[in-house]
Amino acid sequence: MAPNTASKGTILVVDDDPAMCEFLEQGLGTFGFSVEGLTSEAQALERIERADLDAVVTDLRMRGMGGHELCRAIVARRPDLPVLVLTAFGTYETAVDAIRVGAYDFLSKPVQLDTLAIALTRATDRSVLRREVQRLRRSLDETQGFGEILGESPSMRRVYRLLSRIAGSDSSVLLTGESGTGKELVARALHTNGSRPEGPFVAINCAAMPEPLLEAELFGHEKGAFTDAKTGRAGLLVLANGGTLFLDEIGDMPMGLQVKLLRAVQERTVRPVGGRREVPFDARIITATNRDLEGLIELGRFREDLYFRVNVIQVELPPLRARGQDVLLLAQAFLQKIAGRTGTEVTGIDPEAASKLLAYAWPGNVRELQNCIERAVALAHGELVTVQDLPDRIARTRPAHQLPAMPDDEAGIVPLEELERGYILRALELVGGSRARAAKLLGLDRTTLWRKLERYRLIDEKNETKTWS
């Protein structure tokens, strides 16, 4: 483990041997830790009352109360503070005793500095994560959001600012983003916070029904227009009059209906199936898709004129894996809601489980997270959700594609092609696989990006982008 100068946390070392305290202060300092040494257990207990500590390293055999007693006292006062025990008497029994009284880890003397630094890195990461989970639990009610949408990440704050500006407008809005990112929730929030909240909110999934039925649902039909049409029926465009019509998965709408929808949106009138007269309507149109509409236009599968009509204002919702700590915020919100509904005593998420939630890529986004937490609450045995309560795919997860840090020496240099491939792959992940948005994000034209995808074998035999391969 190479030394560095970056700050990794504040460590308290407790040992009745001043030379050992000095050795650990200097040695761990080269690994980026801020270290303070004390030779008195009483001083140590007084010091831990300040909240700036990230971990404690204590000797097991000391004059006075000793490491076991000190560890027990620290855990009683600061259960969030990890304690690492050092001893020259490294037997299995002493290790078990140390863990039993609450020690986070156990290392035998003479301890290797790099081994101790690795253990402390794990401990401080856990400590920071535990405090973050506790903060989220305390501040959930004060979290910034828009309607029922939650999130504190920079990407979501940008979304909130845009939603606040357009909520009072009647302009058409196109919501884009991966499946499960909460597009219908955003549409409902725009309606509730808009200029016509008392009007109806009518939603339909354009991919969920065949073309004839979708046409009848949208535009209505007259009596006898088709088999079983024994009475006339108003369409959803008319039923949304004075409110909002939400067309989900508009990218899957058949081409024939796209022409009729374009005319209806332009003229603000509809002609029911089998009818001769035009029926006026006044509804705000909000559409959503997880497809690349510009790509569909190039393929001749979506009308360009309809695209510009529904895309007066575009709101792109980020995937959950690009929202950082929002994962834990949403998880805690779902946990409280589910526990309250089911009457269970689960109150939070332990740090190890939280680290797994943060590392997972969430291809199903917020919807998948909600299902995961519902399962975890049902399986939890105590007050906290643990790794054992998570689905196997999440419990066993490893960090998703990450960009390499800047190297400190020649050994850290990787081939430029490998770096570019990883960068393109990460960009595709952040935009949900949309080549058009990835090209824009990377500052490339589509043709150049396509060539690079082929070169780095990021396209499968169906010419689909292999985003998470």
Order of alpha helices (4+ residues) and beta strands (2+ residues): beta-alpha-beta-alpha-beta-alpha-beta-alpha-beta-alpha-beta-beta-alpha-beta-alpha-beta-alpha-beta-beta-alpha-beta-alpha-beta-beta-beta-alpha-alpha-beta-alpha-beta-alpha-alpha-beta-alpha-alpha-alpha-alpha
